[in-house]
Amino acid sequence: MALKIPGLARYVQNLPADDPNRKPPLWDAVVELYFEDRDTMEAGWASDEGRAATEDLDVFADLSRTSWSIVEETRVTE
């Protein structure tokens, strides 16, 4: 559903990889949604598609253990 959000430039799912040298993380996934700018992001979430994607989270995510962040990316290398 996230792929239908207007203005979405990039969508990434980060899932933990098996690593015998480290404890598994306390999370199941880190999901990244990229937009060109904050206004585009806010308009996307306010759209019918953005609201539908948010409402659908209850189906597969434990929202009591979910957090959200808006970040500004600083690329150090390519």
All heavy atoms as a GROMACS GRO file, in nm:
protein
  622
    1MET      N    1   0.082  -0.119   0.000
    1MET     CA    2   0.000   0.000   0.000
    1MET      C    3   0.086   0.126   0.000
    1MET      O    4   0.047   0.227  -0.057
    1MET     CB    5  -0.094  -0.001   0.119
    1MET     CG    6  -0.198  -0.113   0.113
    1MET     SD    7  -0.320  -0.102   0.244
    1MET     CE    8  -0.437   0.003   0.166
    2ALA      N    9   0.202   0.117   0.062
    2ALA     CA   10   0.290   0.234   0.066
    2ALA      C   11   0.332   0.278  -0.073
    2ALA      O   12   0.350   0.397  -0.098
    2ALA     CB   13   0.413   0.205   0.152
    3LEU      N   14   0.345   0.183  -0.164
    3LEU     CA   15   0.389   0.216  -0.299
    3LEU      C   16   0.288   0.305  -0.372
    3LEU      O   17   0.324   0.368  -0.471
    3LEU     CB   18   0.412   0.088  -0.379
    3LEU     CG   19   0.526  -0.001  -0.328
    3LEU    CD1   20   0.532  -0.130  -0.408
    3LEU    CD2   21   0.658   0.072  -0.332
    4LYS      N   22   0.167   0.310  -0.324
    4LYS     CA   23   0.063   0.393  -0.387
    4LYS      C   24   0.060   0.536  -0.332
    4LYS      O   25  -0.014   0.619  -0.382
    4LYS     CB   26  -0.074   0.328  -0.367
    4LYS     CG   27  -0.087   0.196  -0.438
    4LYS     CD   28  -0.224   0.136  -0.415
    4LYS     CE   29  -0.237   0.002  -0.484
    4LYS     NZ   30  -0.368  -0.060  -0.460
    5ILE      N   31   0.140   0.567  -0.229
    5ILE     CA   32   0.138   0.700  -0.170
    5ILE      C   33   0.195   0.800  -0.271
    5ILE      O   34   0.308   0.784  -0.319
    5ILE     CB   35   0.219   0.704  -0.039
    5ILE    CG1   36   0.156   0.610   0.064
    5ILE    CG2   37   0.227   0.846   0.016
    5ILE    CD1   38   0.239   0.591   0.189
    6PRO      N   39   0.117   0.904  -0.304
    6PRO     CA   40   0.165   1.004  -0.400
    6PRO      C   41   0.294   1.070  -0.351
    6PRO      O   42   0.309   1.101  -0.233
    6PRO     CB   43   0.052   1.106  -0.406
    6PRO     CG   44  -0.069   1.034  -0.358
    6PRO     CD   45  -0.019   0.932  -0.258
    7GLY      N   46   0.389   1.087  -0.443
    7GLY     CA   47   0.514   1.155  -0.411
    7GLY      C   48   0.621   1.065  -0.354
    7GLY      O   49   0.734   1.110  -0.332
    8LEU      N   50   0.590   0.938  -0.329
    8LEU     CA   51   0.690   0.846  -0.275
    8LEU      C   52   0.800   0.826  -0.378
    8LEU      O   53   0.775   0.787  -0.492
    8LEU     CB   54   0.626   0.712  -0.239
    8LEU     CG   55   0.719   0.609  -0.177
    8LEU    CD1   56   0.762   0.654  -0.038
    8LEU    CD2   57   0.652   0.473  -0.172
    9ALA      N   58   0.924   0.855  -0.340
    9ALA     CA   59   1.037   0.845  -0.432
    9ALA      C   60   1.111   0.712  -0.419
    9ALA      O   61   1.168   0.662  -0.515
    9ALA     CB   62   1.134   0.961  -0.408
   10ARG      N   63   1.109   0.655  -0.297
   10ARG     CA   64   1.184   0.532  -0.272
   10ARG      C   65   1.126   0.464  -0.151
   10ARG      O   66   1.086   0.530  -0.055
   10ARG     CB   67   1.331   0.568  -0.248
   10ARG     CG   68   1.421   0.450  -0.232
   10ARG     CD   69   1.567   0.497  -0.224
   10ARG     NE   70   1.654   0.384  -0.197
   10ARG     CZ   71   1.766   0.391  -0.131
   10ARG    NH1   72   1.809   0.507  -0.084
   10ARG    NH2   73   1.839   0.285  -0.110
   11TYR      N   74   1.122   0.331  -0.154
   11TYR     CA   75   1.068   0.251  -0.043
   11TYR      C   76   1.165   0.137  -0.017
   11TYR      O   77   1.198   0.061  -0.108
   11TYR     CB   78   0.930   0.198  -0.081
   11TYR     CG   79   0.867   0.104   0.018
   11TYR    CD1   80   0.816   0.151   0.138
   11TYR    CD2   81   0.858  -0.032  -0.007
   11TYR    CE1   82   0.757   0.066   0.229
   11TYR    CE2   83   0.799  -0.119   0.083
   11TYR     CZ   84   0.749  -0.069   0.200
   11TYR     OH   85   0.690  -0.155   0.292
   12VAL      N   86   1.216   0.126   0.106
   12VAL     CA   87   1.316   0.025   0.141
   12VAL      C   88   1.270  -0.050   0.265
   12VAL      O   89   1.226   0.012   0.363
   12VAL     CB   90   1.453   0.091   0.169
   12VAL    CG1   91   1.556  -0.013   0.209
   12VAL    CG2   92   1.500   0.172   0.050
   13GLN      N   93   1.281  -0.183   0.261
   13GLN     CA   94   1.256  -0.265   0.379
   13GLN      C   95   1.390  -0.324   0.423
   13GLN      O   96   1.459  -0.388   0.344
   13GLN     CB   97   1.160  -0.379   0.349
   13GLN     CG   98   1.020  -0.336   0.317
   13GLN     CD   99   0.930  -0.455   0.287
   13GLN    OE1  100   0.974  -0.568   0.271
   13GLN    NE2  101   0.802  -0.428   0.280
   14ASN      N  102   1.426  -0.302   0.548
   14ASN     CA  103   1.549  -0.356   0.605
   14ASN      C  104   1.511  -0.463   0.707
   14ASN      O  105   1.449  -0.432   0.809
   14ASN     CB  106   1.629  -0.246   0.676
   14ASN     CG  107   1.667  -0.134   0.582
   14ASN    OD1  108   1.760  -0.147   0.506
   14ASN    ND2  109   1.593  -0.025   0.586
   15LEU      N  110   1.546  -0.588   0.677
   15LEU     CA  111   1.515  -0.700   0.766
   15LEU      C  112   1.644  -0.751   0.827
   15LEU      O  113   1.748  -0.754   0.760
   15LEU     CB  114   1.446  -0.811   0.686
   15LEU     CG  115   1.321  -0.768   0.609
   15LEU    CD1  116   1.271  -0.882   0.522
   15LEU    CD2  117   1.213  -0.720   0.704
   16PRO      N  118   1.641  -0.792   0.954
   16PRO     CA  119   1.765  -0.840   1.016
   16PRO      C  120   1.819  -0.965   0.947
   16PRO      O  121   1.743  -1.053   0.909
   16PRO     CB  122   1.725  -0.871   1.161
   16PRO     CG  123   1.580  -0.846   1.174
   16PRO     CD  124   1.527  -0.798   1.044
   17ALA      N  125   1.948  -0.968   0.931
   17ALA     CA  126   2.016  -1.084   0.873
   17ALA      C  127   2.068  -1.172   0.986
   17ALA      O  128   2.101  -1.123   1.094
   17ALA     CB  129   2.132  -1.037   0.786
   18ASP      N  130   2.073  -1.302   0.962
   18ASP     CA  131   2.130  -1.393   1.061
   18ASP      C  132   2.277  -1.357   1.082
   18ASP      O  133   2.350  -1.334   0.986
   18ASP     CB  134   2.120  -1.538   1.014
   18ASP     CG  135   1.977  -1.589   1.016
   18ASP    OD1  136   1.896  -1.538   1.097
   18ASP    OD2  137   1.945  -1.679   0.936
   19ASP      N  138   2.317  -1.351   1.208
   19ASP     CA  139   2.455  -1.318   1.240
   19ASP      C  140   2.494  -1.394   1.367
   19ASP      O  141   2.449  -1.358   1.476
   19ASP     CB  142   2.469  -1.167   1.262
   19ASP     CG  143   2.613  -1.124   1.285
   19ASP    OD1  144   2.699  -1.210   1.317
   19ASP    OD2  145   2.640  -1.004   1.273
   20PRO      N  146   2.575  -1.497   1.354
   20PRO     CA  147   2.610  -1.577   1.471
   20PRO      C  148   2.695  -1.501   1.574
   20PRO      O  149   2.711  -1.546   1.686
   20PRO     CB  150   2.689  -1.696   1.412
   20PRO     CG  151   2.741  -1.645   1.282
   20PRO     CD  152   2.640  -1.545   1.233
   21ASN      N  153   2.747  -1.384   1.538
   21ASN     CA  154   2.833  -1.307   1.629
   21ASN      C  155   2.758  -1.200   1.708
   21ASN      O  156   2.819  -1.131   1.789
   21ASN     CB  157   2.946  -1.242   1.549
   21ASN     CG  158   3.033  -1.345   1.482
   21ASN    OD1  159   3.073  -1.444   1.544
   21ASN    ND2  160   3.061  -1.325   1.355
   22ARG      N  161   2.628  -1.185   1.681
   22ARG     CA  162   2.552  -1.079   1.748
   22ARG      C  163   2.416  -1.131   1.789
   22ARG      O  164   2.359  -1.218   1.724
   22ARG     CB  165   2.534  -0.960   1.655
   22ARG     CG  166   2.663  -0.889   1.622
   22ARG     CD  167   2.645  -0.786   1.510
   22ARG     NE  168   2.770  -0.721   1.478
   22ARG     CZ  169   2.863  -0.772   1.399
   22ARG    NH1  170   2.847  -0.890   1.343
   22ARG    NH2  171   2.974  -0.705   1.374
   23LYS      N  172   2.363  -1.072   1.895
   23LYS     CA  173   2.226  -1.103   1.935
   23LYS      C  174   2.130  -1.050   1.830
   23LYS      O  175   2.156  -0.947   1.769
   23LYS     CB  176   2.191  -1.033   2.068
   23LYS     CG  177   2.258  -1.087   2.187
   23LYS     CD  178   2.202  -1.011   2.308
   23LYS     CE  179   2.276  -1.041   2.434
   23LYS     NZ  180   2.220  -0.962   2.546
   24PRO      N  181   2.018  -1.118   1.810
   24PRO     CA  182   1.919  -1.064   1.717
   24PRO      C  183   1.864  -0.931   1.771
   24PRO      O  184   1.853  -0.912   1.892
   24PRO     CB  185   1.810  -1.170   1.712
   24PRO     CG  186   1.851  -1.280   1.802
   24PRO     CD  187   1.979  -1.244   1.868
   25PRO      N  188   1.827  -0.840   1.684
   25PRO     CA  189   1.773  -0.712   1.731
   25PRO      C  190   1.634  -0.732   1.793
   25PRO      O  191   1.570  -0.835   1.773
   25PRO     CB  192   1.764  -0.628   1.603
   25PRO     CG  193   1.754  -0.728   1.493
   25PRO     CD  194   1.831  -0.849   1.538
   26LEU      N  195   1.589  -0.632   1.863
   26LEU     CA  196   1.458  -0.637   1.926
   26LEU      C  197   1.347  -0.594   1.831
   26LEU      O  198   1.232  -0.587   1.868
   26LEU     CB  199   1.457  -0.548   2.051
   26LEU     CG  200   1.556  -0.588   2.160
   26LEU    CD1  201   1.555  -0.487   2.273
   26LEU    CD2  202   1.525  -0.728   2.211
   27TRP      N  203   1.381  -0.568   1.707
   27TRP     CA  204   1.284  -0.525   1.607
   27TRP      C  205   1.280  -0.624   1.492
   27TRP      O  206   1.371  -0.703   1.474
   27TRP     CB  207   1.318  -0.385   1.555
   27TRP     CG  208   1.464  -0.364   1.525
   27TRP    CD1  209   1.558  -0.314   1.610
   27TRP    CD2  210   1.533  -0.395   1.404
   27TRP    NE1  211   1.682  -0.312   1.548
   27TRP    CE2  212   1.669  -0.361   1.421
   27TRP    CE3  213   1.494  -0.447   1.281
   27TRP    CZ2  214   1.765  -0.377   1.322
   27TRP    CZ3  215   1.590  -0.464   1.182
   27TRP    CH2  216   1.723  -0.428   1.203
   28ASP      N  217   1.170  -0.620   1.416
   28ASP     CA  218   1.152  -0.711   1.302
   28ASP      C  219   1.195  -0.649   1.171
   28ASP      O  220   1.232  -0.720   1.078
   28ASP     CB  221   1.005  -0.752   1.290
   28ASP     CG  222   0.958  -0.833   1.409
   28ASP    OD1  223   1.038  -0.910   1.464
   28ASP    OD2  224   0.841  -0.819   1.448
   29ALA      N  225   1.185  -0.516   1.161
   29ALA     CA  226   1.218  -0.450   1.035
   29ALA      C  227   1.234  -0.301   1.058
   29ALA      O  228   1.178  -0.245   1.152
   29ALA     CB  229   1.109  -0.473   0.931
   30VAL      N  230   1.311  -0.239   0.970
   30VAL     CA  231   1.319  -0.093   0.961
   30VAL      C  232   1.274  -0.060   0.819
   30VAL      O  233   1.332  -0.111   0.722
   30VAL     CB  234   1.461  -0.040   0.987
   30VAL    CG1  235   1.468   0.109   0.961
   30VAL    CG2  236   1.504  -0.074   1.129
   31VAL      N  237   1.171   0.020   0.808
   31VAL     CA  238   1.116   0.056   0.678
   31VAL      C  239   1.147   0.202   0.652
   31VAL      O  240   1.126   0.287   0.739
   31VAL     CB  241   0.964   0.029   0.674
   31VAL    CG1  242   0.906   0.073   0.541
   31VAL    CG2  243   0.936  -0.118   0.699
   32GLU      N  244   1.197   0.231   0.533
   32GLU     CA  245   1.232   0.368   0.495
   32GLU      C  246   1.145   0.412   0.377
   32GLU      O  247   1.138   0.340   0.277
   32GLU     CB  248   1.378   0.375   0.452
   32GLU     CG  249   1.476   0.330   0.558
   32GLU     CD  250   1.617   0.326   0.503
   32GLU    OE1  251   1.669   0.432   0.462
   32GLU    OE2  252   1.674   0.215   0.500
   33LEU      N  253   1.082   0.525   0.392
   33LEU     CA  254   1.005   0.585   0.283
   33LEU      C  255   1.069   0.719   0.252
   33LEU      O  256   1.088   0.801   0.342
   33LEU     CB  257   0.858   0.603   0.322
   33LEU     CG  258   0.776   0.475   0.320
   33LEU    CD1  259   0.796   0.396   0.447
   33LEU    CD2  260   0.630   0.509   0.302
   34TYR      N  261   1.105   0.741   0.128
   34TYR     CA  262   1.175   0.861   0.085
   34TYR      C  263   1.082   0.949   0.002
   34TYR      O  264   1.010   0.900  -0.085
   34TYR     CB  265   1.296   0.825  -0.001
   34TYR     CG  266   1.408   0.758   0.075
   34TYR    CD1  267   1.401   0.623   0.108
   34TYR    CD2  268   1.520   0.829   0.112
   34TYR    CE1  269   1.504   0.561   0.175
   34TYR    CE2  270   1.625   0.768   0.179
   34TYR     CZ  271   1.615   0.634   0.211
   34TYR     OH  272   1.718   0.573   0.278
   35PHE      N  273   1.090   1.078   0.029
   35PHE     CA  274   1.017   1.179  -0.047
   35PHE      C  275   1.115   1.289  -0.084
   35PHE      O  276   1.217   1.307  -0.017
   35PHE     CB  277   0.903   1.237   0.037
   35PHE     CG  278   0.797   1.136   0.074
   35PHE    CD1  279   0.810   1.057   0.186
   35PHE    CD2  280   0.685   1.120  -0.004
   35PHE    CE1  281   0.714   0.963   0.221
   35PHE    CE2  282   0.587   1.027   0.029
   35PHE     CZ  283   0.601   0.949   0.142
   36GLU      N  284   1.085   1.366  -0.187
   36GLU     CA  285   1.174   1.473  -0.231
   36GLU      C  286   1.191   1.581  -0.124
   36GLU      O  287   1.298   1.638  -0.110
   36GLU     CB  288   1.125   1.536  -0.361
   36GLU     CG  289   1.145   1.447  -0.481
   36GLU     CD  290   1.291   1.410  -0.505
   36GLU    OE1  291   1.378   1.498  -0.497
   36GLU    OE2  292   1.318   1.291  -0.530
   37ASP      N  293   1.085   1.609  -0.051
   37ASP     CA  294   1.092   1.710   0.054
   37ASP      C  295   0.977   1.688   0.153
   37ASP      O  296   0.892   1.601   0.133
   37ASP     CB  297   1.088   1.852  -0.004
   37ASP     CG  298   0.969   1.876  -0.094
   37ASP    OD1  299   0.856   1.836  -0.058
   37ASP    OD2  300   0.988   1.933  -0.203
   38ARG      N  301   0.980   1.763   0.260
   38ARG     CA  302   0.882   1.743   0.366
   38ARG      C  303   0.739   1.776   0.321
   38ARG      O  304   0.645   1.707   0.359
   38ARG     CB  305   0.919   1.827   0.489
   38ARG     CG  306   0.835   1.789   0.608
   38ARG     CD  307   0.890   1.848   0.734
   38ARG     NE  308   0.813   1.800   0.846
   38ARG     CZ  309   0.860   1.781   0.965
   38ARG    NH1  310   0.986   1.805   0.990
   38ARG    NH2  311   0.782   1.738   1.061
   39ASP      N  312   0.722   1.880   0.241
   39ASP     CA  313   0.589   1.914   0.192
   39ASP      C  314   0.530   1.800   0.110
   39ASP      O  315   0.411   1.766   0.124
   39ASP     CB  316   0.591   2.042   0.109
   39ASP     CG  317   0.616   2.166   0.192
   39ASP    OD1  318   0.592   2.162   0.316
   39ASP    OD2  319   0.657   2.269   0.134
   40THR      N  320   0.611   1.738   0.027
   40THR     CA  321   0.566   1.624  -0.053
   40THR      C  322   0.529   1.507   0.037
   40THR      O  323   0.428   1.439   0.015
   40THR     CB  324   0.675   1.582  -0.154
   40THR    OG1  325   0.709   1.694  -0.235
   40THR    CG2  326   0.630   1.466  -0.240
   41MET      N  327   0.608   1.484   0.140
   41MET     CA  328   0.579   1.377   0.235
   41MET      C  329   0.446   1.402   0.306
   41MET      O  330   0.361   1.314   0.313
   41MET     CB  331   0.691   1.367   0.340
   41MET     CG  332   0.665   1.260   0.445
   41MET     SD  333   0.771   1.276   0.590
   41MET     CE  334   0.699   1.422   0.666
   42GLU      N  335   0.427   1.523   0.358
   42GLU     CA  336   0.304   1.554   0.430
   42GLU      C  337   0.183   1.541   0.339
   42GLU      O  338   0.079   1.488   0.380
   42GLU     CB  339   0.311   1.694   0.490
   42GLU     CG  340   0.418   1.713   0.597
   42GLU     CD  341   0.395   1.634   0.726
   42GLU    OE1  342   0.291   1.567   0.741
   42GLU    OE2  343   0.485   1.639   0.812
   43ALA      N  344   0.195   1.585   0.214
   43ALA     CA  345   0.084   1.572   0.120
   43ALA      C  346   0.056   1.425   0.090
   43ALA      O  347  -0.061   1.384   0.080
   43ALA     CB  348   0.115   1.648  -0.009
   44GLY      N  349   0.161   1.344   0.078
   44GLY     CA  350   0.144   1.202   0.053
   44GLY      C  351   0.071   1.132   0.165
   44GLY      O  352  -0.022   1.055   0.142
   45TRP      N  353   0.109   1.160   0.290
   45TRP     CA  354   0.043   1.097   0.405
   45TRP      C  355  -0.100   1.146   0.422
   45TRP      O  356  -0.186   1.073   0.471
   45TRP     CB  357   0.123   1.119   0.533
   45TRP     CG  358   0.246   1.036   0.540
   45TRP    CD1  359   0.374   1.080   0.546
   45TRP    CD2  360   0.254   0.893   0.540
   45TRP    NE1  361   0.461   0.974   0.550
   45TRP    CE2  362   0.390   0.858   0.546
   45TRP    CE3  363   0.159   0.791   0.535
   45TRP    CZ2  364   0.433   0.725   0.547
   45TRP    CZ3  365   0.202   0.659   0.535
   45TRP    CH2  366   0.338   0.627   0.541
   46ALA      N  367  -0.127   1.269   0.380
   46ALA     CA  368  -0.262   1.325   0.392
   46ALA      C  369  -0.355   1.277   0.281
   46ALA      O  370  -0.476   1.296   0.289
   46ALA     CB  371  -0.255   1.477   0.392
   47SER      N  372  -0.300   1.214   0.178
   47SER     CA  373  -0.381   1.167   0.066
   47SER      C  374  -0.465   1.046   0.108
   47SER      O  375  -0.440   0.983   0.212
   47SER     CB  376  -0.291   1.127  -0.052
   47SER     OG  377  -0.218   1.009  -0.019
   48ASP      N  378  -0.561   1.010   0.025
   48ASP     CA  379  -0.642   0.890   0.052
   48ASP      C  380  -0.552   0.767   0.062
   48ASP      O  381  -0.571   0.683   0.150
   48ASP     CB  382  -0.745   0.869  -0.059
   48ASP     CG  383  -0.857   0.972  -0.056
   48ASP    OD1  384  -0.875   1.040   0.048
   48ASP    OD2  385  -0.925   0.986  -0.160
   49GLU      N  386  -0.452   0.758  -0.025
   49GLU     CA  387  -0.361   0.643  -0.025
   49GLU      C  388  -0.274   0.641   0.100
   49GLU      O  389  -0.250   0.535   0.157
   49GLU     CB  390  -0.271   0.646  -0.150
   49GLU     CG  391  -0.346   0.630  -0.280
   49GLU     CD  392  -0.400   0.761  -0.338
   49GLU    OE1  393  -0.395   0.865  -0.269
   49GLU    OE2  394  -0.448   0.758  -0.452
   50GLY      N  395  -0.229   0.758   0.144
   50GLY     CA  396  -0.149   0.766   0.265
   50GLY      C  397  -0.228   0.728   0.389
   50GLY      O  398  -0.179   0.655   0.476
   51ARG      N  399  -0.352   0.775   0.397
   51ARG     CA  400  -0.437   0.739   0.511
   51ARG      C  401  -0.468   0.589   0.509
   51ARG      O  402  -0.465   0.524   0.614
   51ARG     CB  403  -0.564   0.822   0.510
   51ARG     CG  404  -0.541   0.966   0.555
   51ARG     CD  405  -0.672   1.041   0.579
   51ARG     NE  406  -0.750   1.056   0.457
   51ARG     CZ  407  -0.734   1.152   0.367
   51ARG    NH1  408  -0.641   1.243   0.386
   51ARG    NH2  409  -0.809   1.159   0.260
   52ALA      N  410  -0.495   0.533   0.391
   52ALA     CA  411  -0.524   0.390   0.382
   52ALA      C  412  -0.402   0.307   0.425
   52ALA      O  413  -0.416   0.207   0.496
   52ALA     CB  414  -0.565   0.353   0.240
   53ALA      N  415  -0.282   0.348   0.384
   53ALA     CA  416  -0.161   0.276   0.422
   53ALA      C  417  -0.141   0.282   0.574
   53ALA      O  418  -0.103   0.182   0.636
   53ALA     CB  419  -0.040   0.334   0.350
   54THR      N  420  -0.168   0.395   0.634
   54THR     CA  421  -0.154   0.410   0.779
   54THR      C  422  -0.255   0.322   0.852
   54THR      O  423  -0.220   0.252   0.948
   54THR     CB  424  -0.173   0.557   0.820
   54THR    OG1  425  -0.073   0.636   0.754
   54THR    CG2  426  -0.160   0.575   0.969
   55GLU      N  427  -0.379   0.322   0.806
   55GLU     CA  428  -0.483   0.240   0.870
   55GLU      C  429  -0.452   0.091   0.858
   55GLU      O  430  -0.484   0.013   0.947
   55GLU     CB  431  -0.618   0.271   0.809
   55GLU     CG  432  -0.669   0.409   0.845
   55GLU     CD  433  -0.792   0.451   0.766
   55GLU    OE1  434  -0.849   0.368   0.692
   55GLU    OE2  435  -0.832   0.569   0.778
   56ASP      N  436  -0.386   0.050   0.751
   56ASP     CA  437  -0.354  -0.090   0.727
   56ASP      C  438  -0.242  -0.142   0.819
   56ASP      O  439  -0.225  -0.263   0.833
   56ASP     CB  440  -0.315  -0.110   0.580
   56ASP     CG  441  -0.297  -0.256   0.544
   56ASP    OD1  442  -0.394  -0.333   0.561
   56ASP    OD2  443  -0.187  -0.292   0.499
   57LEU      N  444  -0.168  -0.054   0.882
   57LEU     CA  445  -0.058  -0.097   0.968
   57LEU      C  446  -0.103  -0.189   1.080
   57LEU      O  447  -0.029  -0.279   1.120
   57LEU     CB  448   0.013   0.025   1.029
   57LEU     CG  449   0.104   0.101   0.936
   57LEU    CD1  450   0.154   0.227   1.005
   57LEU    CD2  451   0.220   0.015   0.892
   58ASP      N  452  -0.223  -0.168   1.132
   58ASP     CA  453  -0.274  -0.254   1.240
   58ASP      C  454  -0.278  -0.401   1.200
   58ASP      O  455  -0.272  -0.489   1.285
   58ASP     CB  456  -0.416  -0.212   1.280
   58ASP     CG  457  -0.416  -0.103   1.385
   58ASP    OD1  458  -0.313  -0.083   1.451
   58ASP    OD2  459  -0.521  -0.039   1.401
   59VAL      N  460  -0.285  -0.429   1.071
   59VAL     CA  461  -0.297  -0.566   1.023
   59VAL      C  462  -0.166  -0.643   1.045
   59VAL      O  463  -0.168  -0.761   1.078
   59VAL     CB  464  -0.335  -0.567   0.872
   59VAL    CG1  465  -0.331  -0.708   0.815
   59VAL    CG2  466  -0.471  -0.503   0.852
   60PHE      N  467  -0.052  -0.578   1.031
   60PHE     CA  468   0.074  -0.652   1.036
   60PHE      C  469   0.178  -0.595   1.131
   60PHE      O  470   0.284  -0.655   1.150
   60PHE     CB  471   0.136  -0.662   0.896
   60PHE     CG  472   0.171  -0.530   0.834
   60PHE    CD1  473   0.294  -0.473   0.856
   60PHE    CD2  474   0.078  -0.462   0.757
   60PHE    CE1  475   0.326  -0.352   0.800
   60PHE    CE2  476   0.109  -0.340   0.700
   60PHE     CZ  477   0.234  -0.286   0.721
   61ALA      N  478   0.151  -0.481   1.194
   61ALA     CA  479   0.251  -0.421   1.284
   61ALA      C  480   0.194  -0.406   1.424
   61ALA      O  481   0.076  -0.375   1.441
   61ALA     CB  482   0.293  -0.285   1.230
   62ASP      N  483   0.278  -0.430   1.523
   62ASP     CA  484   0.240  -0.405   1.662
   62ASP      C  485   0.268  -0.258   1.690
   62ASP      O  486   0.380  -0.219   1.721
   62ASP     CB  487   0.322  -0.495   1.754
   62ASP     CG  488   0.290  -0.476   1.901
   62ASP    OD1  489   0.210  -0.385   1.935
   62ASP    OD2  490   0.344  -0.553   1.983
   63LEU      N  491   0.164  -0.176   1.677
   63LEU     CA  492   0.182  -0.031   1.688
   63LEU      C  493   0.221   0.013   1.828
   63LEU      O  494   0.276   0.122   1.846
   63LEU     CB  495   0.056   0.041   1.640
   63LEU     CG  496   0.022   0.017   1.493
   63LEU    CD1  497  -0.103   0.093   1.453
   63LEU    CD2  498   0.138   0.054   1.402
   64SER      N  499   0.200  -0.071   1.929
   64SER     CA  500   0.243  -0.036   2.064
   64SER      C  501   0.394  -0.042   2.078
   64SER      O  502   0.451   0.013   2.171
   64SER     CB  503   0.177  -0.128   2.168
   64SER     OG  504   0.231  -0.259   2.161
   65ARG      N  505   0.459  -0.109   1.982
   65ARG     CA  506   0.605  -0.122   1.985
   65ARG      C  507   0.671  -0.058   1.864
   65ARG      O  508   0.786  -0.085   1.832
   65ARG     CB  509   0.642  -0.270   1.990
   65ARG     CG  510   0.589  -0.339   2.115
   65ARG     CD  511   0.624  -0.486   2.118
   65ARG     NE  512   0.770  -0.499   2.116
   65ARG     CZ  513   0.833  -0.608   2.073
   65ARG    NH1  514   0.766  -0.710   2.028
   65ARG    NH2  515   0.964  -0.614   2.074
   66THR      N  516   0.597   0.028   1.795
   66THR     CA  517   0.645   0.091   1.674
   66THR      C  518   0.678   0.238   1.700
   66THR      O  519   0.606   0.305   1.773
   66THR     CB  520   0.538   0.081   1.563
   66THR    OG1  521   0.511  -0.057   1.539
   66THR    CG2  522   0.582   0.147   1.435
   67SER      N  523   0.785   0.285   1.642
   67SER     CA  524   0.817   0.427   1.653
   67SER      C  525   0.838   0.484   1.513
   67SER      O  526   0.866   0.411   1.418
   67SER     CB  527   0.942   0.449   1.739
   67SER     OG  528   1.054   0.387   1.682
   68TRP      N  529   0.824   0.614   1.502
   68TRP     CA  530   0.836   0.684   1.375
   68TRP      C  531   0.940   0.793   1.388
   68TRP      O  532   0.953   0.854   1.494
   68TRP     CB  533   0.702   0.750   1.339
   68TRP     CG  534   0.591   0.654   1.325
   68TRP    CD1  535   0.513   0.604   1.427
   68TRP    CD2  536   0.542   0.594   1.207
   68TRP    NE1  537   0.420   0.519   1.378
   68TRP    CE2  538   0.435   0.511   1.242
   68TRP    CE3  539   0.577   0.603   1.075
   68TRP    CZ2  540   0.365   0.437   1.149
   68TRP    CZ3  541   0.506   0.530   0.982
   68TRP    CH2  542   0.401   0.448   1.020
   69SER      N  543   1.010   0.818   1.282
   69SER     CA  544   1.106   0.928   1.281
   69SER      C  545   1.104   0.994   1.144
   69SER      O  546   1.090   0.926   1.042
   69SER     CB  547   1.249   0.878   1.305
   69SER     OG  548   1.261   0.819   1.431
   70ILE      N  549   1.117   1.124   1.145
   70ILE     CA  550   1.141   1.198   1.022
   70ILE      C  551   1.286   1.243   1.032
   70ILE      O  552   1.327   1.301   1.132
   70ILE     CB  553   1.047   1.320   1.011
   70ILE    CG1  554   0.903   1.271   1.002
   70ILE    CG2  555   1.084   1.404   0.890
   70ILE    CD1  556   0.801   1.383   1.007
   71VAL      N  557   1.364   1.212   0.930
   71VAL     CA  558   1.506   1.243   0.934
   71VAL      C  559   1.546   1.321   0.809
   71VAL      O  560   1.477   1.318   0.708
   71VAL     CB  561   1.593   1.115   0.947
   71VAL    CG1  562   1.558   1.038   1.073
   71VAL    CG2  563   1.578   1.027   0.825
   72GLU      N  564   1.656   1.390   0.820
   72GLU     CA  565   1.719   1.453   0.704
   72GLU      C  566   1.848   1.378   0.678
   72GLU      O  567   1.933   1.366   0.766
   72GLU     CB  568   1.745   1.602   0.732
   72GLU     CG  569   1.616   1.679   0.744
   72GLU     CD  570   1.637   1.828   0.755
   72GLU    OE1  571   1.746   1.876   0.716
   72GLU    OE2  572   1.546   1.896   0.802
   73GLU      N  573   1.861   1.325   0.559
   73GLU     CA  574   1.974   1.241   0.525
   73GLU      C  575   2.097   1.326   0.493
   73GLU      O  576   2.087   1.426   0.422
   73GLU     CB  577   1.938   1.157   0.403
   73GLU     CG  578   2.046   1.064   0.360
   73GLU     CD  579   2.001   0.978   0.243
   73GLU    OE1  580   1.983   1.033   0.132
   73GLU    OE2  581   1.984   0.857   0.263
   74THR      N  582   2.210   1.284   0.546
   74THR     CA  583   2.338   1.343   0.512
   74THR      C  584   2.425   1.230   0.456
   74THR      O  585   2.463   1.139   0.529
   74THR     CB  586   2.407   1.403   0.636
   74THR    OG1  587   2.322   1.503   0.690
   74THR    CG2  588   2.542   1.463   0.600
   75ARG      N  589   2.452   1.235   0.328
   75ARG     CA  590   2.535   1.131   0.266
   75ARG      C  591   2.682   1.166   0.285
   75ARG      O  592   2.725   1.275   0.248
   75ARG     CB  593   2.502   1.119   0.118
   75ARG     CG  594   2.367   1.058   0.096
   75ARG     CD  595   2.350   1.018  -0.046
   75ARG     NE  596   2.218   0.963  -0.062
   75ARG     CZ  597   2.185   0.883  -0.160
   75ARG    NH1  598   2.275   0.848  -0.249
   75ARG    NH2  599   2.064   0.836  -0.169
   76VAL      N  600   2.754   1.073   0.338
   76VAL     CA  601   2.896   1.093   0.361
   76VAL      C  602   2.977   1.035   0.244
   76VAL      O  603   3.078   1.091   0.206
   76VAL     CB  604   2.938   1.029   0.495
   76VAL    CG1  605   3.086   1.044   0.520
   76VAL    CG2  606   2.857   1.088   0.609
   77THR      N  607   2.930   0.925   0.188
   77THR     CA  608   2.993   0.864   0.070
   77THR      C  609   2.883   0.815  -0.023
   77THR      O  610   2.768   0.803   0.015
   77THR     CB  611   3.080   0.742   0.108
   77THR    OG1  612   2.997   0.640   0.163
   77THR    CG2  613   3.190   0.781   0.204
   78GLU      N  614   2.919   0.787  -0.143
   78GLU     CA  615   2.826   0.729  -0.241
   78GLU      C  616   2.854   0.584  -0.256
   78GLU      O  617   2.956   0.532  -0.250
   78GLU     CB  618   2.840   0.799  -0.377
   78GLU     CG  619   2.768   0.929  -0.383
   78GLU     CD  620   2.615   0.917  -0.370
   78GLU    OE1  621   2.555   0.822  -0.422
   78GLU    OE2  622   2.558   1.003  -0.305
   0.00000   0.00000   0.00000
